[in-house]
Amino acid sequence: MTFVKTKIELSKLKSGDTLEVLLTEGEPLENVPRSSTEQGFTVLSITEAEVKGTHKVVIQK
C-alpha cells in the first residue's frame, strides 16, 4: 500500500522532479525503492531520518 501512495504522488510531478518519502524500516523500506526502480523512477538517495527507525528516500520522476 505504501508504494501505491508513493506512485500516486509521483504521478503528480513533472519529469525530473523529486519526491521525498519517509519510510519505516522493514517492508516499506525494502519495497518502495525496489518498486520505484521497476516502474522506471530513479532512487537518488536513502538516508536515515531524525526519527529512529525511519529513512528518507528521494525518488526522481
Number of C-alpha atoms within 10 A of each C-alpha: 9 13 16 11 10 16 17 10 12 20 10 10 13 10 11 11 11 17 17 15 16 17 20 16 13 10 10 16 20 12 14 23 21 15 14 19 14 10 11 10 19 17 18 13 13 17 11 15 14 9 9 9 11 16 20 18 20 17 23 20 19
